[in-house]
């Protein structure tokens, strides 16, 4: 059995976004999150611009858990090239063998979103791309971080010492 996308805001009025502190959740939202907790490894999360999905985080393991940070990672984290897969005639996928999630980018905004994920937060969009709305970029960075795809820079000097 497969269900389509369900907006939890349609299930529970006032359902909080990823960036709303738990202290501000209503009781119905807490109950729903608690009921779904044991199914995290089965639930794909989606981001959209209007009705058009731009990003999906898909669990790949029964151990997969998803807890996006309320404040998306800043420039201290980056998306390494090794986790980005490009297939001919397909949208980019972010993931690696053994990862608990994969991140799928969708539609005509996929390349622009990937450019934003690869650049430093707050930096202007690459010149070939019209910038995406800042709330979408922040949410995409938070979701990509929750999927475990960002890497901290190596603190060692370039010479390896």
TINU-680681 format. One record per atom (N, C-alpha, C, O): x, y, z; residue in three letters. Coordinates in steps of 0.2 Angstrom, whole numbers, m for minus. Each point is the difference from the previous one (the first is absolute). Example, Ala and Ser with C-alpha at 12.3 -4.5 7.8 and 13.67 -1.06 7.14 Angstrom:
2
- 66,m28,39,Ala
- m4,6,0,Ala
- 4,6,0,Ala
- 5,m1,3,Ala
- m7,6,m7,Ser
- 4,6,1,Ser
- m4,5,3,Ser
- 3,6,1,Ser
END
This chain:
161
- 4,m6,0,Unk
- m4,6,0,Unk
- 4,6,0,Unk
- 6,0,3,Unk
- m7,5,m7,Unk
- 3,6,0,Unk
- m5,6,0,Unk
- m5,0,m3,Unk
- 7,5,8,Unk
- m4,6,0,Unk
- 4,6,m3,Unk
- 6,0,m1,Unk
- m10,4,m2,Unk
- 3,6,m2,Unk
- 2,5,5,Unk
- 0,m1,6,Unk
- 3,7,m8,Unk
- 2,5,5,Unk
- m6,2,4,Unk
- m5,1,m2,Unk
- 6,0,9,Unk
- m5,3,4,Unk
- 3,5,4,Unk
- 6,0,3,Unk
- m9,6,m3,Unk
- 3,6,3,Unk
- m3,m1,8,Unk
- m6,0,1,Unk
- 10,0,3,Unk
- m2,m1,7,Unk
- m4,6,3,Unk
- m4,m1,5,Unk
- 5,6,m8,Unk
- m5,6,1,Unk
- m7,m1,m2,Unk
- m4,3,3,Unk
- 3,m8,m7,Unk
- m7,m2,m2,Unk
- m3,m5,5,Unk
- m6,m1,0,Unk
- 11,m2,3,Unk
- m2,m5,5,Unk
- m2,3,7,Unk
- m5,m1,3,Unk
- 10,6,m1,Unk
- 0,3,6,Unk
- 0,8,m1,Unk
- 5,2,m2,Unk
- m10,1,3,Unk
- 0,8,m1,Unk
- 5,3,4,Unk
- 1,m2,6,Unk
- 3,6,m9,Unk
- 6,3,4,Unk
- 6,m4,1,Unk
- 4,2,4,Unk
- m4,m7,m8,Unk
- 6,m4,0,Unk
- 7,4,m1,Unk
- 0,4,m5,Unk
- 5,m5,9,Unk
- 5,5,0,Unk
- 5,m2,m6,Unk
- 1,m6,m2,Unk
- 3,11,m1,Unk
- 5,m1,m4,Unk
- 6,m3,3,Unk
- 0,0,6,Unk
- 5,m2,m10,Unk
- 6,m3,3,Unk
- 4,5,5,Unk
- 3,m2,5,Unk
- m4,9,m6,Unk
- 3,5,3,Unk
- m3,3,6,Unk
- 2,5,3,Unk
- m8,m8,m1,Unk
- m4,2,6,Unk
- 2,m4,6,Unk
- 0,m6,0,Unk
- 3,10,6,Unk
- 2,m4,6,Unk
- m6,m5,2,Unk
- m6,2,0,Unk
- 8,m7,3,Unk
- m4,m5,3,Unk
- m5,3,5,Unk
- m6,m2,1,Unk
- 9,7,3,Unk
- m4,3,5,Unk
- m6,4,m3,Unk
- m5,1,4,Unk
- 5,0,m10,Unk
- m6,4,m3,Unk
- m5,m5,m4,Unk
- m4,3,m3,Unk
- 6,m9,3,Unk
- m5,m5,m3,Unk
- m6,m1,4,Unk
- 0,1,6,Unk
- m6,m2,m10,Unk
- m6,m1,4,Unk
- 0,m8,2,Unk
- 4,m4,m3,Unk
- m9,3,7,Unk
- 0,m7,2,Unk
- m2,m5,m5,Unk
- 3,m6,0,Unk
- m7,7,m5,Unk
- m1,m4,m5,Unk
- 6,m2,m5,Unk
- 1,m5,m2,Unk
- 3,10,1,Unk
- 6,m1,m3,Unk
- 5,m4,3,Unk
- 3,m4,m3,Unk
- m3,5,10,Unk
- 5,m5,4,Unk
- m2,m7,0,Unk
- 4,m4,m1,Unk
- m11,3,1,Unk
- m3,m7,m1,Unk
- 2,m3,m6,Unk
- 2,m6,m1,Unk
- m3,10,m5,Unk
- 1,m3,m6,Unk
- 7,m1,m1,Unk
- 2,m6,m3,Unk
- 3,10,5,Unk
- 7,m1,m1,Unk
- 2,m6,4,Unk
- 4,m5,m2,Unk
- m7,4,8,Unk
- 1,m6,4,Unk
- m2,m6,m3,Unk
- 3,m6,0,Unk
- m9,6,m3,Unk
- m3,m6,m4,Unk
- 4,m2,m6,Unk
- 1,m6,m1,Unk
- 2,11,m2,Unk
- 4,m1,m6,Unk
- 7,m2,1,Unk
- 4,m2,m4,Unk
- m1,3,10,Unk
- 7,m1,2,Unk
- 2,m7,m2,Unk
- 6,0,m3,Unk
- m9,m5,4,Unk
- 2,m7,m1,Unk
- 0,m1,m8,Unk
- 2,m6,m1,Unk
- m5,10,m3,Unk
- 0,m1,m7,Unk
- 4,5,m4,Unk
- 0,0,m6,Unk
- 5,3,10,Unk
- 4,5,m4,Unk
- 4,m3,m6,Unk
- 1,3,m5,Unk
- 1,m10,6,Unk
- 4,m3,m6,Unk
- m5,m1,m6,Unk
- 3,m3,m5,Unk
- m9,4,6,Unk
- m5,m1,m6,Unk
- m3,6,m3,Unk
- m3,0,m5,Unk
- 5,6,8,Unk
- m3,6,m2,Unk
- 5,5,m4,Unk
- 5,2,3,Unk
- m7,m1,m9,Unk
- 4,5,m4,Unk
- m3,7,1,Unk
- m6,1,1,Unk
- 11,4,0,Unk
- m2,7,1,Unk
- 1,4,m6,Unk
- 5,m2,m4,Unk
- m9,6,3,Unk
- 0,4,m7,Unk
- 0,8,2,Unk
- m3,2,5,Unk
- 6,1,m9,Unk
- 0,8,m1,Unk
- m3,2,m6,Unk
- 2,m3,m5,Unk
- m6,8,5,Unk
- m3,2,m7,Unk
- 0,8,0,Unk
- 0,3,5,Unk
- 0,m1,m11,Unk
- m1,7,m1,Unk
- m7,0,m3,Unk
- m1,m2,m6,Unk
- m4,4,10,Unk
- m7,0,m2,Unk
- m2,m8,m1,Unk
- 1,m3,5,Unk
- m3,1,m10,Unk
- m2,m7,m1,Unk
- 5,m4,m3,Unk
- m1,m6,m2,Unk
- 7,9,0,Unk
- 5,m3,m3,Unk
- 6,m3,4,Unk
- 3,4,3,Unk
- m3,m10,m2,Unk
- 6,m3,4,Unk
- 7,2,m2,Unk
- 1,m1,m6,Unk
- 3,3,10,Unk
- 7,1,m2,Unk
- 5,m4,3,Unk
- 6,m1,m2,Unk
- m8,m2,8,Unk
- 5,m5,4,Unk
- m4,m5,3,Unk
- m6,2,3,Unk
- 8,m8,m2,Unk
- m2,m5,4,Unk
- 5,m4,3,Unk
- 6,m1,m2,Unk
- m7,0,9,Unk
- 5,m4,4,Unk
- m3,m7,1,Unk
- m5,0,3,Unk
- 8,m5,m6,Unk
- m2,m7,0,Unk
- 4,m4,5,Unk
- 6,m1,m2,Unk
- m9,m2,7,Unk
- 4,m5,4,Unk
- 2,m6,m4,Unk
- m3,m3,m4,Unk
- 9,1,6,Unk
- 3,m6,m4,Unk
- 1,m6,5,Unk
- 3,m5,m2,Unk
- m4,6,9,Unk
- 2,m5,5,Unk
- m5,0,5,Unk
- m3,5,2,Unk
- 2,m11,1,Unk
- m5,0,6,Unk
- 3,5,6,Unk
- m4,1,5,Unk
- 10,0,m5,Unk
- 3,5,5,Unk
- m1,7,m1,Unk
- 2,4,4,Unk
- m5,m2,m10,Unk
- 0,7,m2,Unk
- m5,4,5,Unk
- m5,m2,1,Unk
- 8,7,1,Unk
- m4,5,4,Unk
- 1,7,m3,Unk
- 5,1,m4,Unk
- m10,3,5,Unk
- 0,7,m4,Unk
- m2,5,5,Unk
- m5,0,2,Unk
- 10,4,0,Unk
- m1,6,4,Unk
- 4,6,m2,Unk
- 5,1,1,Unk
- m9,3,m6,Unk
- 4,6,m2,Unk
- 1,5,5,Unk
- m4,1,4,Unk
- 10,2,m4,Unk
- 1,5,4,Unk
- m4,6,m1,Unk
- m2,2,m5,Unk
- 0,2,11,Unk
- m5,6,m1,Unk
- 4,5,m4,Unk
- m3,4,m3,Unk
- 10,m3,4,Unk
- 4,4,m3,Unk
- 4,m4,m5,Unk
- 5,m4,2,Unk
- m6,5,m8,Unk
- 4,m4,m5,Unk
- 8,2,1,Unk
- 2,5,2,Unk
- 2,m10,m4,Unk
- 7,1,0,Unk
- 2,6,m4,Unk
- m2,1,m5,Unk
- 7,2,7,Unk
- 3,6,m3,Unk
- 6,m3,m4,Unk
- 1,m5,m2,Unk
- 3,10,1,Unk
- 6,m1,m5,Unk
- 5,m5,3,Unk
- 5,m2,m4,Unk
- m6,0,10,Unk
- 5,m5,3,Unk
- m1,m7,m3,Unk
- 4,m4,1,Unk
- m9,3,m4,Unk
- m2,m6,m3,Unk
- 0,1,m8,Unk
- m3,5,m2,Unk
- 5,m10,m1,Unk
- m1,0,m8,Unk
- m2,m7,m2,Unk
- 1,m5,3,Unk
- m3,5,m10,Unk
- m2,m6,m3,Unk
- 5,m2,m4,Unk
- 2,3,m6,Unk
- 2,m9,7,Unk
- 5,m2,m4,Unk
- m2,m3,m6,Unk
- m6,m3,m1,Unk
- 10,3,m4,Unk
- m1,m2,m7,Unk
- m2,m8,0,Unk
- m4,m2,m4,Unk
- 7,m1,8,Unk
- 0,m8,0,Unk
- m7,m2,2,Unk
- m2,m6,m1,Unk
- m3,10,4,Unk
- m6,m2,2,Unk
- m5,2,m6,Unk
- m6,m2,1,Unk
- 8,5,m6,Unk
- m5,2,m5,Unk
- 0,m4,m6,Unk
- 6,m1,m3,Unk
- m11,m2,1,Unk
- m1,m5,m6,Unk
- m4,3,m5,Unk
- m5,3,1,Unk
- 8,m3,m7,Unk
- m4,3,m6,Unk
- m1,m6,m5,Unk
- 5,m3,m2,Unk
- m11,2,1,Unk
- m2,m5,m5,Unk
- m2,3,m7,Unk
- m3,5,1,Unk
- 4,m8,m7,Unk
- m2,4,m6,Unk
- m8,0,1,Unk
- m3,m5,2,Unk
- 0,11,m4,Unk
- m7,1,m1,Unk
- m3,m1,7,Unk
- m6,m2,0,Unk
- 9,3,5,Unk
- m3,m1,7,Unk
- 2,6,4,Unk
- 5,3,m1,Unk
- m9,m2,6,Unk
- 2,6,5,Unk
- 5,m3,5,Unk
- 1,m6,1,Unk
- 3,11,2,Unk
- 6,m2,4,Unk
- m3,m4,6,Unk
- m5,2,3,Unk
- 9,m6,0,Unk
- m1,m4,6,Unk
- 6,1,5,Unk
- 6,0,m3,Unk
- m7,2,9,Unk
- 5,1,5,Unk
- 0,m6,5,Unk
- m5,m2,3,Unk
- 11,m2,m3,Unk
- 0,m6,4,Unk
- 6,m4,m1,Unk
- 4,2,m4,Unk
- m2,m7,8,Unk
- 6,m4,m1,Unk
- m2,m7,3,Unk
- m5,m1,4,Unk
- 9,m4,m6,Unk
- m1,m6,2,Unk
- 0,m1,7,Unk
- 5,2,3,Unk
- m10,m5,0,Unk
- 0,m1,8,Unk
- m4,6,3,Unk
- m1,0,6,Unk
- m1,5,m9,Unk
- m3,6,3,Unk
- m7,m2,2,Unk
- m3,m5,m3,Unk
- 1,8,8,Unk
- m7,m2,3,Unk
- m6,4,m4,Unk
- m5,m3,0,Unk
- 7,8,m4,Unk
- m5,3,m4,Unk
- 3,2,m7,Unk
- 6,m1,m1,Unk
- m10,2,m4,Unk
- 2,3,m6,Unk
- m4,7,m1,Unk
- m6,0,3,Unk
- 9,5,m6,Unk
- m4,6,m1,Unk
- m1,0,m8,Unk
- 5,1,m3,Unk
- m11,0,1,Unk
- m1,0,m7,Unk
- m3,8,m1,Unk
- m4,2,3,Unk
- 7,1,m8,Unk
- m2,6,m3,Unk
- m4,m1,m6,Unk
- 1,m4,m4,Unk
- m6,8,4,Unk
- m5,m1,m5,Unk
- m2,7,m5,Unk
- 1,5,2,Unk
- m2,m7,m8,Unk
- m3,5,m4,Unk
- 5,5,m3,Unk
- 6,0,1,Unk
- m9,5,m4,Unk
- 4,6,m3,Unk
- 4,4,5,Unk
- 5,3,m2,Unk
- m7,m4,8,Unk
- 4,4,5,Unk
- 6,m4,3,Unk
- 4,2,5,Unk
- m3,m9,m7,Unk
- 5,m4,3,Unk
- 7,3,0,Unk
- 3,0,5,Unk
- m1,2,m11,Unk
- 7,2,m1,Unk
- 1,7,4,Unk
- 5,1,3,Unk
- m10,3,m3,Unk
- 1,6,4,Unk
- 0,m2,8,Unk
- 4,3,3,Unk
- m8,m7,m1,Unk
- 0,m2,7,Unk
- 7,m3,2,Unk
- 3,1,5,Unk
- 0,m6,m10,Unk
- 6,m3,1,Unk
- 5,6,1,Unk
- 5,m1,4,Unk
- m5,6,m9,Unk
- 5,5,1,Unk
- 0,4,6,Unk
- 5,2,3,Unk
- m11,m1,0,Unk
- m1,3,7,Unk
- 3,m5,5,Unk
- 3,3,5,Unk
- m4,m9,m5,Unk
- 2,m5,5,Unk
- 8,0,0,Unk
- 3,m1,5,Unk
- 0,2,m11,Unk
- 7,0,m1,Unk
- 3,6,2,Unk
- 6,0,1,Unk
- m9,6,m1,Unk
- 3,6,2,Unk
- m1,2,7,Unk
- m4,m4,4,Unk
- 8,9,m2,Unk
- m1,2,7,Unk
- m6,3,1,Unk
- m3,4,m4,Unk
- m1,m5,10,Unk
- m6,3,2,Unk
- 1,8,0,Unk
- 5,3,2,Unk
- m10,0,m5,Unk
- 0,7,0,Unk
- 4,3,m6,Unk
- m1,6,m2,Unk
- 5,m10,m2,Unk
- 3,2,m5,Unk
- m5,1,m6,Unk
- m5,m3,0,Unk
- 7,7,m5,Unk
- m5,1,m6,Unk
- 0,m6,m4,Unk
- 5,m4,0,Unk
- m10,2,m3,Unk
- m1,m6,m4,Unk
- 5,1,m6,Unk
- 2,5,m2,Unk
- 0,m11,0,Unk
- 5,0,m6,Unk
- m3,4,m5,Unk
- m6,0,m1,Unk
- 10,4,m3,Unk
- m2,4,m5,Unk
- m5,m3,m5,Unk
- m4,4,m3,Unk
- 5,m10,2,Unk
- m5,m3,m6,Unk
- m6,m2,3,Unk
- m5,m2,m4,Unk
- 4,3,11,Unk
- m7,m2,3,Unk
- m3,6,3,Unk
- 3,4,4,Unk
- m10,m4,m5,Unk
- m4,5,4,Unk
- m1,m3,7,Unk
- m1,m6,0,Unk
- 2,10,5,Unk
- 0,m3,7,Unk
- m7,m2,1,Unk
- m5,2,m2,Unk
- 5,m8,6,Unk
- m6,m2,3,Unk
- m2,4,6,Unk
- 4,3,3,Unk
- m10,m4,m1,Unk
- m2,4,6,Unk
- 4,m2,6,Unk
- 1,m6,1,Unk
- 1,10,3,Unk
- 4,m1,6,Unk
- m3,m5,5,Unk
- 4,m5,2,Unk
- m10,5,m1,Unk
- m3,m5,5,Unk
- 0,m7,m3,Unk
- 1,m5,3,Unk
- m1,4,m10,Unk
- 1,m7,m3,Unk
- 7,m2,1,Unk
- 1,m6,1,Unk
- 4,11,m2,Unk
- 7,m2,0,Unk
- 2,m2,8,Unk
- 3,m5,1,Unk
- m6,9,3,Unk
- 1,m2,8,Unk
- m3,m7,1,Unk
- 4,m4,3,Unk
- m10,3,m5,Unk
- m3,m7,1,Unk
- 4,m5,m3,Unk
- 1,m6,3,Unk
- 1,7,m9,Unk
- 4,m5,m4,Unk
- 6,m2,4,Unk
- 2,m6,0,Unk
- 2,11,2,Unk
- 6,m1,4,Unk
- m1,m4,6,Unk
- 3,m4,2,Unk
- m9,6,2,Unk
- m2,m4,6,Unk
- m1,m7,m2,Unk
- 2,m5,4,Unk
- m6,4,m9,Unk
- m2,m7,m2,Unk
- 6,m4,m2,Unk
- 1,m6,2,Unk
- 3,9,m6,Unk
- 6,m3,m2,Unk
- 5,m2,6,Unk
- 3,m5,0,Unk
- m3,10,5,Unk
- 4,m2,6,Unk
- m3,m6,4,Unk
- 4,m4,2,Unk
- m10,4,m2,Unk
- m4,m5,4,Unk
- 2,m7,m3,Unk
- 0,m5,3,Unk
- 1,5,m10,Unk
- 1,m6,m4,Unk
- 7,m2,1,Unk
- 2,m5,m3,Unk
- 2,9,6,Unk
- 8,m1,1,Unk
- 4,1,m6,Unk
- 5,m4,m1,Unk
- m7,8,m3,Unk
- 4,1,m6,Unk
- 6,5,0,Unk
- 4,0,m4,Unk
- m5,5,9,Unk
- 5,5,0,Unk
- 6,m2,4,Unk
- 0,m5,4,Unk
- 6,8,m6,Unk
- 6,m2,3,Unk
- 4,6,3,Unk
- m1,6,m3,Unk
- 4,m7,9,Unk
- 4,6,3,Unk
- 7,0,m4,Unk
- 2,m5,m2,Unk
- 0,11,1,Unk
- 7,1,m3,Unk
- 5,m4,4,Unk
- 0,0,6,Unk
- 5,m2,m10,Unk
- 6,m3,4,Unk
- 4,5,3,Unk
- 2,5,m3,Unk
- m1,m5,10,Unk
- 3,5,3,Unk
- 8,0,m1,Unk
- 3,5,2,Unk
- 0,m10,m5,Unk
- 7,m1,m1,Unk
- 2,5,m6,Unk
- m4,1,m4,Unk
- 10,1,5,Unk
- 2,4,m6,Unk
- 1,m4,m6,Unk
- 0,m6,0,Unk
- 0,10,m6,Unk
- 0,m4,m6,Unk
- 6,m5,m1,Unk
- 0,m5,m3,Unk
- 6,7,7,Unk
- 6,m5,m1,Unk
- m1,m6,4,Unk
- 4,m4,0,Unk
- m10,3,4,Unk
- m1,m6,4,Unk
- 3,0,7,Unk
- m1,m5,3,Unk
- 4,10,m1,Unk
- 3,0,7,Unk
- m4,2,5,Unk
- 2,0,6,Unk
END
